[in-house]
Amino acid sequence: MKLVSQNYGKARVRLCKVLRDGPVHSVKELTVRIALEGEFTSGYQSGDNSCIVPTDTMKNAINVLAFHHLGADNEPFALVVGEHFLNRYTQVTQVTVELEERAWSRLEVDGVPHPHSFAQTQRATPLVKLIQSRTSQSLESGVQDFTLLKTTGSSFSGFATCEHTTLAPTEDRLLATTLKARWTWNTVPASYQATTDTLLKALVVPFAGNHSPSVQATLWQMAESAFEACPEIQEITLTLPNLHYFSQNLRAFGIENTNVLLLPSEEPHGQIEATLSRN
C-alpha cells in the first residue's frame, strides 16, 4: 500500500489580541487553521512518531507567534507562521495557513470614537490563505459573507430555453447575494487592510449603480471595478450565489402583489463563480 498524499494540523485555533497605542486600543480576533505536508510516512506506516509535530505544539506556536508578531494586517502574520514551521522542522515541505477574522468596530460616544470600546457590526469576514513551501509561496486574501441586496435595477431575459424551462423572463427583479471574494497580489500593498477596504467599496459601486442584465454580467463589472481601484491585485475569484426572493401570491385576498411582499428562498439558489485576471 502507498501513501498518495497527506496533511494534518490544527483547526479552529482561536485567539484575540489587544493592540495598544497608548490609551487607544484595537482588537484582532482570529480563527486559525494550519496544515503541514512533508515526510510523515513513518508515522502512518509503522507508528513511528519521531517525525510528527504534535498539533498541540502547533497551537502553542501560533499563540506565541501571535503575541510577538500579530499586528493590524493579517497577511504578514500568516507569512510568519509559515516560515516558522518550515524553518523549525526539516521534515515539513509545505505549510498551509488559513485565517478568518471576526472584525470589531470602534464605538462612538457622543460622536467621538471611543479609545477602547467596540461593537460587533461586521459586514464581511476577512480571510487569508497562505500555501508556502521551500521553493514557492501563494498568498491569497479575501472576504466572505458579504451580503448585498438591491430591490430593483436587475433583469433576466433572453436566456436559453428548452422543454424543461419554466422560468419567466423579467425586466425588474430583486437581486441579492452573499458574496465571497478571493484575490492574489502582484505587489505588497502599503496596507493589506486598507487595500481590502478599497476593494470592497469598489465591488459595491457596479452592484448598486449599474443595471444588472444577469449575475454573470454584474460579476464581470464588479471584478473590473476591483482591478481599477486596486492595482496591487493580480487575480480575483468572485462567488455570487443568486439568493431568490419570490413574489407572494395574494390574489386570494384581492391583492395584486408585484415585488412588494416577497418570500426569501435561499435553497436551492443559483451559484455563479468566475476567476478573472489582469491581461
Buried (B, 14 or more C-beta within 10 A) or exposed (E): EEEEEEEBBBEEBEBEBEEEEEEEBBBBBBBBBBBBBBEBBBBBEEEEEEBBBEBEBBBEBBBEBBEEBBEEBBBBBBBBBBBBBBEEBEBBBBBBBBBBBBBBEBBEEEEEEBBEEBEEEBEBBBBBBBBBBEEEEEBBBBBBEBEBEBBEBBBBEEEEEEEEEEEEEEEEBBBBBBBBBBBBBEEEBEEBBEBBEBBBEBBBBBBEEBEBBBBBEBBBBBBBBBBEBBEBBEBBBBBBBBBBBEBEEEEEEEEEEEBEEBEEEEEEBBEBEEEBBEE
